[in-house]
Amino acid sequence: MQGKALPGFRDFYPEELALRNHIFATWRAVATRYGFEEYDGPPLEALDLYTRKSGDEIVQQLYAFRDKGDREVALRPEMTPTLARMVAARAQALKKPIRWFSIPQLFRYERQQRGRLREHFQLNMDIIGEASALADAELIAAAIDILRAFDLGPQDVRARVSDRRVLRALLMGAEIAEGQLPAALAVIDRSERVPKNVLEEMLKESGYGKRETAAVFAVAELRGIGDVSAALGNVRGGEEAGEPLRQAIAALEAMGLAEFVTVDLTIVRGLAYYTGIVFELFDAAKELRAICGGGRYDGLLAAFGGTDLPALGFGMGDVVLGELLKERGAAPKASTELGAFLIAVSGGEDLTTVLRLAHALRDRGVPVEYGLRHSGVRKQLELASARGAARAVIVGPEERAAGVAVVRDLKAGTEAKVPLEHLLNGFFD
């Protein structure tokens, strides 16, 4: 028998599952608070759903195979193609804007590294059918509020916001040709992670001279809506290109979230289908990978053969978020949160009373446990402590005769006799 999970896959012992459930519950709570509806799709899709958008080269990153029906299929590596397929199927009937969220498990066959595995769970939140910059602000606010719900503040996390239209306007305003834009965007995207001389060489290989190279690095250094707006004022079409970003930042300020937000043009988001505002959330120290990333992808639904609707969304994975919560001491501990551990002093009638009492308490929603093999009271008390029970409820012949139980507070060490009827009527509330 294999001794551990496959590389890049995880076992979820109770303590890990407690954290996962905590993350899922928080995701759902905030998403529904923002008026989003939950959806889901199959974990197995037709392979061409992914190659249609990303080309055949993506197959090397997928768990792809031919099924017993002789179909080329793949485990889903992302949720957006499934979302596009589902929306296209009912595009006319769905009320716009569509506000949907999902928590799929995703699979990619890629090199493992810190914060990236071959499977992970991811919150996807998308708004479809709305072109307003308020929709962009709404999604960024939701992502920030999720982290706030984990008791993380601006000293812990930052949202870094940019806009592909702004980048395009500034680069073309510096007389960088349309065909050279991909190289410039790739360099800006890598500017914090790759040495400058390496980036200069990348631009040189793409035909950039010294003036164009300097212009690219000048754009990458812009920070804050004030500096970005000033730079846009010097190029043709800059005012128009910057208006959505200004509106979104103003909306986030009105929500009281300005201290979480930084305008940072190094945020490009590598995927070519992004068309407008893009953003990523990082831990403030930038020690981890991005916690969350997304942006506007107008035109993508049409590329999937669906209705041409404006759209935007983000994904937030559980791996990096889980690491951050552990580092901040915000991860919950696994616990069954037992209301009581019931102890029968002897077998026979004591055990019968304990079984009857346990079932009645469980019917009332009180989590309780008892020993499945009879042993001495001391051993049962040790088991009660090991199970994290708040109280031990002890039933012996004298207690049965009096219609009571001895309730021992396992933390305080105190005990009292409590009528059995009282135990069943509000004692554990």
C-alpha positions, 0 to 999 in steps of 0.5 A: 500500500502506498504510504502517502498521497500522490505528489501535489495532492493532499490528505485532509486530517481533521485539523487540516479539514477544520481550516478548509471548512473555515475558509469555505464557510467564510468564502460563502458568507461574504459572497452571499452577503454581496448578493452572489449565487452559488453554482457548480459544474462537473470536474471532468470536461471535454478537452477542447473546452480548454484548448479552445482558449489556451491552445494545444500547448496547455494539454501538457499542464492538464490531467487529460485522457481518453475516456471509455466513450472515446472522448478526449477529456480533462479534469478542470484546471480552471472554472471560467470555461465551465462558467462561460459554457453554462452562461452561454447555454442560458444567456437569454434567460438569465437576469443581468448582471449575473453574480455567481460564485463557485468553490471548485477543486481544480487540477493542474499537472505542473511543478510543485512549489510553495503555494502551488500544488497540483490540486487546490480549491478556489473561490471564483466570483464573477459578474457577467453583463455589466461594463461599469467600473462599479462592478470592478470595485465591487469585486475588489471590495468583496476580495478585501472583505473576505480577508477582513472576515479572517481578521486580516487588516491593511497591515497584513494584506494589500490589493494592488490594482492596475488597468490594461487600458491604462498600460496600453495608453501609456506605452503607445503614448511613448511611441511603442508599436502595437506589435511590441506591446506583448513584450513590454507587458511581459517585462512589466509583469516580471519587473519585481521578480526578474533582474533589470539586466535580464529584462533589458535583454528581453526588450532588446531581443524584441527590437526595443531601443534605449528610449523605448526600454526606458519608457517601459521601466518608467511605466512600471515605476508608476504608483498611486492614482495621482501619478498614474493620472498625471502620466495619462494626461500627457498622452493621447487618449489617456484621460479616457483610458484612465477614467474606469480606474479612477472611478473604481478607486473612488468607489473603494475609497467611498466604501472605506477600503482605501487603506487596503488598495494600492494602484500599481502598474506592475500588476498585468496578469499574464493571461492575454484575455484580460481587457481592463482593470486587473488586481491581485491581493498579496500579504503585506510583506510579499513573502507569499504568492498572490492570495487572489487575482482577477480582472475584467475579461470582456470578450471571453464569453464570445470566444467560447462561442457564447453571447458577447457580454462584458465580464469580470471575475477573480479566483482565490485559492485555499493554499496560499490563504491557508499558509497566511492564516497559519502564519498569523495564528488565525487557523482554527483548531480541529474540534468536535466541540463536545458539549459533554462526555457521558460516563456510566459508573457500571454496566447494566442500568447505568449504561442504559441510562447513559445511552438513553440520555445521549440519544435524547441530548443528540436529538436536541442538537447537543454533541455528546460522546460516551465510551464504547467499551466499559471501563473505570470512571478514571479511564473514562474521565481521561478519555473525556479530557482527550476528546476535548469535552467541556463537561463529564456527565456521570451516572451511577446507581445513586444518581439513577435512584435520585434522577440526577447526574453528576456534572463535572466541569473538566476545566474548572474541576468543579462538579454539581448534581443536576436533575436529568430533566434539567440536562434535557431542557436548556442546561447546554444552551 
